[in-house]
Amino acid sequence: MKTSALTIRLDRDLERQLARAAKRSGRSRSEIVRDALRRQLALARFQDLRRRILPLAEAAGYLTDEDVFADVS
């Protein structure tokens, strides 16, 4: 897999938190940041899909998560 470098600026507190997390987990700072970015992008995709599907769900009578769970469980 081809990779590329990205430079970001962290304030001191965030850099310390990242360094501690890396030390505790035995992972590199890069691994932790990549994982955090993947999670954030997945959350953004989910929120976008939810926002786009919400009008269709409401039109079908799904007003809450419980409405959906009741039909799928």
NUTIPA-156318 format. One line per 2 residues: number of its first residue (from 1); for each residue x, y, z of N, C-alpha, C, O, CB. Coordinates in pm, whole numbers, plus 50000, padded with zeros to 5 digits. Glycine has a CB too. Example, Ala and Ser with C-alpha at 12.3 -4.5 7.8 and 13.67 -1.06 7.14 Angstrom:
1> 51319/49431/50780/51230/49550/50780/51320/49670/50780/51424/49668/50846/51131/49553/50905; 51285/49775/50708/51367/49894/50714/51290/50003/50787/51341/50114/50804/51408/49940/50572
//
This chain:
1> 50085/49882/50000/50000/50000/50000/50089/50123/50000/50179/50135/50083/49903/50000/50122; 50064/50212/49909/50139/50336/49903/50088/50431/50010/49968/50445/50030/50128/50400/49763
3> 50180/50494/50079/50141/50589/50184/50194/50727/50150/50282/50742/50065/50192/50543/50322; 50140/50825/50216/50189/50962/50201/50203/51023/50340/50142/50976/50436/50094/51047/50111
5> 50282/51125/50349/50305/51192/50477/50215/51314/50488/50184/51381/50389/50454/51234/50491; 50173/51340/50609/50089/51456/50638/50145/51520/50764/50168/51452/50864/49938/51417/50656
7> 50165/51648/50760/50214/51720/50877/50096/51790/50943/50019/51860/50878/50325/51821/50838; 50083/51769/51073/49979/51840/51149/50044/51909/51268/50152/51868/51312/49866/51743/51195
9> 49980/52010/51318/50031/52081/51435/49941/52047/51554/49818/52052/51546/50034/52237/51409; 50005/52012/51664/49935/51977/51786/49977/52072/51896/50094/52108/51908/49962/51830/51827
11> 49880/52113/51977/49920/52191/52094/49989/52096/52192/49979/51974/52178/49797/52263/52160; 50057/52151/52290/50137/52069/52382/50055/51964/52455/50098/51850/52472/50207/52157/52482
13> 49936/52003/52499/49853/51910/52575/49812/51791/52488/49819/51676/52532/49728/51981/52628; 49770/51818/52366/49729/51710/52277/49848/51621/52242/49834/51499/52234/49666/51767/52149
15> 49965/51681/52223/50085/51602/52192/50120/51511/52311/50157/51396/52291/50204/51695/52159; 50108/51562/52433/50134/51479/52552/50034/51365/52561/50072/51252/52591/50129/51566/52680
17> 49908/51393/52537/49806/51288/52541/49835/51181/52437/49822/51061/52464/49667/51347/52518; 49874/51223/52319/49906/51129/52212/50027/51044/52250/50027/50923/52230/49932/51203/52080
19> 50130/51107/52304/50250/51034/52344/50217/50933/52454/50266/50820/52450/50359/51132/52393; 50135/50971/52551/50096/50879/52658/50015/50762/52603/50036/50647/52641/50016/50952/52767
21> 49922/50792/52513/49840/50686/52454/49927/50590/52375/49905/50469/52380/49731/50747/52362; 50024/50640/52303/50114/50555/52226/50195/50465/52319/50211/50346/52294/50207/50640/52138
23> 50247/50524/52424/50327/50446/52519/50244/50338/52587/50288/50223/52598/50389/50539/52625; 50123/50374/52632/50035/50278/52700/49995/50164/52608/49988/50049/52652/49911/50347/52752
25> 49968/50195/52484/49915/50093/52392/50024/50016/52318/49997/49911/52261/49824/50159/52292; 50145/50069/52319/50252/50004/52244/50241/50027/52094/50305/49958/52015/50252/49857/52273
27> 50161/50124/52057/50143/50157/51915/50216/50288/51887/50247/50365/51978/49991/50170/51878; 50244/50311/51761/50310/50437/51725/50208/50551/51726/50087/50529/51719/50377/50426/51585
29> 50259/50671/51736/50170/50788/51730/50097/50790/51596/49979/50824/51590/50250/50921/51750; 50167/50753/51490/50103/50751/51357/49987/50652/51352/49882/50683/51296/50207/50714/51250
31> 50006/50534/51412/49898/50435/51413/49776/50490/51485/49663/50473/51439/49945/50304/51481; 49799/50554/51598/49687/50608/51676/49615/50717/51598/49492/50722/51596/49737/50664/51811
33> 49691/50805/51534/49629/50914/51457/49554/50858/51336/49444/50904/51305/49737/51015/51410; 49612/50758/51267/49542/50698/51153/49410/50635/51198/49307/50651/51132/49630/50591/51085
35> 49414/50564/51310/49292/50501/51363/49187/50607/51399/49069/50591/51368/49325/50415/51486; 49231/50713/51464/49138/50821/51501/49077/50886/51376/48958/50917/51374/49211/50928/51586
37> 49158/50905/51274/49107/50964/51150/49008/50871/51081/48904/50915/51033/49223/50998/51054; 49040/50741/51077/48945/50644/51019/48811/50649/51092/48705/50651/51030/49003/50501/51024
39> 48818/50650/51224/48695/50652/51304/48616/50781/51279/48494/50777/51265/48727/50638/51453; 48684/50894/51274/48617/51022/51252/48552/51027/51113/48441/51077/51099/48715/51137/51268
41> 48622/50977/51012/48566/50975/50878/48447/50881/50868/48349/50912/50800/48673/50935/50776; 48453/50767/50935/48339/50674/50936/48220/50738/51005/48107/50724/50959/48377/50542/51007
43> 48244/50808/51115/48136/50877/51186/48074/50985/51097/47952/51000/51093/48187/50939/51317; 48157/51059/51027/48106/51163/50937/48022/51102/50826/47917/51156/50791/48222/51244/50877
45> 48067/50988/50769/47988/50920/50664/47854/50874/50720/47750/50892/50657/48066/50798/50607; 47857/50815/50840/47733/50768/50903/47636/50884/50925/47517/50874/50894/47763/50698/51037
47> 47687/50994/50979/47601/51110/51005/47543/51166/50876/47428/51208/50873/47678/51219/51079; 47622/51167/50769/47573/51215/50640/47463/51124/50586/47359/51172/50540/47688/51226/50539
49> 47487/50993/50592/47384/50899/50546/47257/50910/50628/47146/50907/50573/47437/50756/50552; 47272/50922/50759/47155/50935/50847/47076/51061/50812/46953/51058/50808/47199/50938/50995
51> 47148/51171/50789/47081/51297/50755/47004/51284/50623/46894/51337/50610/47185/51412/50744; 47063/51214/50525/46998/51200/50395/46880/51104/50398/46783/51123/50325/47097/51153/50292
53> 46887/51000/50482/46781/50899/50485/46666/50939/50577/46555/50887/50565/46838/50764/50529; 46692/51030/50669/46591/51066/50769/46456/51106/50708/46354/51058/50756/46643/51178/50853
55> 46451/51192/50606/46319/51226/50549/46245/51104/50495/46123/51095/50509/46336/51328/50438; 46316/51010/50434/46252/50890/50381/46201/50801/50495/46092/50745/50486/46350/50811/50292
57> 46279/50790/50599/46238/50708/50714/46115/50769/50782/46021/50697/50816/46354/50696/50815; 46117/50899/50801/46002/50965/50864/45876/50947/50779/45768/50925/50834/46030/51114/50885
59> 45889/50956/50648/45774/50937/50559/45718/50796/50570/45598/50774/50549/45813/50967/50413; 45805/50700/50604/45760/50561/50619/45713/50531/50761/45677/50417/50792/45873/50466/50581
61> 45714/50634/50849/45664/50615/50984/45769/50583/51088/45735/50552/51203/45564/50508/50983; 45896/50590/51052/46004/50565/51147/46047/50699/51206/46117/50777/51141/46125/50492/51080
63> 46005/50725/51329/46035/50854/51391/46147/50844/51495/46211/50944/51526/45911/50909/51457; 46171/50725/51547/46276/50706/51647/46356/50581/51614/46315/50499/51531/46215/50696/51791
65> 46470/50566/51679/46549/50444/51662/46469/50323/51711/46480/50214/51656/46683/50453/51739; 46389/50344/51812/46308/50235/51866/46208/50184/51761/46180/50064/51757/46233/50281/51991
67> 46156/50272/51678/46066/50231/51570/46137/50135/51476/46080/50034/51434/46015/50354/51492; 46261/50165/51443/46340/50080/51354/46368/49947/51423/46348/49840/51365/46472/50150/51313
69> 46416/49953/51547/46448/49831/51621/46327/49738/51635/46340/49616/51629/46502/49866/51759; 46209/49797/51654/46088/49717/51668/46062/49637/51541/46016/49523/51549/45968/49806/51701
71> 46090/49693/51424/46066/49623/51299/46174/49523/51262/46146/49425/51193/46051/49721/51189; 46296/49545/51306/46405/49456/51265/46436/49349/51369/46514/49257/51341/46530/49537/51237
73> 46377/49359/51487/46407/49256/51588/46291/49162/51610/46300/49071/51691/46445/49320/51718
//
